[in-house]
Amino acid sequence: MTATHLGPDTVIQLVGDAVTAPSMRNAQPWKFVFHVGSGALALYGDPERVMTRTDPNHRGLHLGCAAALFNLRVSAAWIGLPVRVQLLPDDAEPWLLATVTIDETTGVDRELASLHDAIRRRHTSRYPFSEEPVPTALLDGPWAAAPFEGCRLTVPGTRHIDTVLDLVRDAEHREEE
């Protein structure tokens, strides 16, 4: 790869994959801005899509934007682009969450590239969850991957499930008001 800037066609492909990410109530709380001069792609949280009652601290907005950024990174790896992501690059712009640029020194993450097929297969399900527990073997992959993304995966235990469900119901009722 010899390009040093993202081109418009590449940006369209990257953003096309990024916006398939899940978000709270499918609010899609992101905005991507391509800076032609620098070849950088900026990810902003979109305050127009904030869910003020159920997401007053913007945690859901940040999670949705993080999912979109992850999809973008997967897409970049799949097309062979070595990208650098700078998180929260400008204190003066609180809605600017990340910038993405080509960086030949980073290399292409082949493990991320292998996830590309899953981007378009992911979909929102409105069906109720079954009571069948998620097999531990199925969780091993996400548990192992979480630290590489700078996070931790926590699965609520039986005693926490009622609390989580109560919080979800409360959030749904507040948003309907």
DATASUL-V320034 format. One record per residue. N is the residue number from 1. OMEGA is omega in degrees with one decimal (NA if undefined). Layout:
n = (N & N)
omega = (OMEGA & OMEGA)
//
This chain:
n = (1 & 2 & 3 & 4 & 5 & 6 & 7 & 8 & 9 & 10 & 11 & 12 & 13 & 14 & 15 & 16 & 17 & 18 & 19 & 20 & 21 & 22 & 23 & 24 & 25 & 26 & 27 & 28 & 29 & 30 & 31 & 32 & 33 & 34 & 35 & 36 & 37 & 38 & 39 & 40 & 41 & 42 & 43 & 44 & 45 & 46 & 47 & 48 & 49 & 50 & 51 & 52 & 53 & 54 & 55 & 56 & 57 & 58 & 59 & 60 & 61 & 62 & 63 & 64 & 65 & 66 & 67 & 68 & 69 & 70 & 71 & 72 & 73 & 74 & 75 & 76 & 77 & 78 & 79 & 80 & 81 & 82 & 83 & 84 & 85 & 86 & 87 & 88 & 89 & 90 & 91 & 92 & 93 & 94 & 95 & 96 & 97 & 98 & 99 & 100 & 101 & 102 & 103 & 104 & 105 & 106 & 107 & 108 & 109 & 110 & 111 & 112 & 113 & 114 & 115 & 116 & 117 & 118 & 119 & 120 & 121 & 122 & 123 & 124 & 125 & 126 & 127 & 128 & 129 & 130 & 131 & 132 & 133 & 134 & 135 & 136 & 137 & 138 & 139 & 140 & 141 & 142 & 143 & 144 & 145 & 146 & 147 & 148 & 149 & 150 & 151 & 152 & 153 & 154 & 155 & 156 & 157 & 158 & 159 & 160 & 161 & 162 & 163 & 164 & 165 & 166 & 167 & 168 & 169 & 170 & 171 & 172 & 173 & 174 & 175 & 176 & 177)
omega = (-178.6 & 179.5 & 177.3 & 178.8 & 172.4 & 176.3 & -177.4 & -179.7 & 178.3 & 179.1 & 179.1 & 179.2 & -178.9 & -178.4 & 176.6 & 176.4 & -176.4 & -172.2 & 173.6 & -177.6 & 175.3 & 174.0 & -178.1 & 179.8 & -178.9 & -178.8 & -177.6 & -170.0 & -176.2 & 173.8 & 177.7 & 178.8 & 178.9 & 178.3 & -174.1 & -176.5 & -178.3 & -177.0 & -178.9 & 176.2 & -177.1 & 175.9 & 177.7 & 165.0 & -176.6 & -177.3 & 177.4 & -177.4 & 179.1 & 176.7 & -168.3 & -177.8 & -175.8 & -179.4 & -174.4 & 179.8 & 176.0 & 177.6 & 178.3 & 176.5 & -179.5 & 178.5 & 177.7 & 177.9 & 177.4 & 177.7 & 177.8 & 178.3 & 177.5 & 177.6 & 178.8 & 178.4 & 177.0 & -179.9 & 179.2 & 179.5 & -178.5 & 179.5 & 174.0 & -179.9 & 173.3 & -176.3 & 174.1 & 177.7 & 174.2 & -179.5 & 177.0 & -171.6 & -174.0 & -179.5 & -178.3 & 179.7 & -175.0 & 178.5 & 174.8 & -173.4 & -178.2 & 168.5 & -178.7 & 177.6 & 173.2 & 178.8 & -177.7 & -177.5 & -176.1 & -175.3 & -179.6 & -179.1 & -176.4 & 177.6 & 175.5 & -179.4 & -177.9 & -179.7 & -172.0 & -178.9 & -177.8 & -177.7 & -176.3 & 177.5 & -177.8 & 177.2 & 178.7 & 176.4 & 177.8 & 179.8 & 177.7 & 176.8 & 175.1 & 179.2 & -179.6 & 179.9 & 176.0 & -178.8 & -180.0 & -179.2 & 178.7 & 179.9 & -177.7 & -179.9 & 178.4 & 177.7 & -179.1 & -176.7 & -174.1 & -178.6 & 179.0 & 176.6 & 178.4 & -179.5 & -179.2 & 177.1 & 177.7 & 177.3 & -177.8 & 176.5 & -176.6 & -176.5 & -179.7 & -173.9 & 179.5 & 178.7 & 179.6 & 179.6 & 176.0 & 179.0 & 178.8 & 178.9 & 179.0 & 179.8 & 178.7 & 179.7 & 179.5 & -178.8 & -180.0 & -176.9 & NA)
//
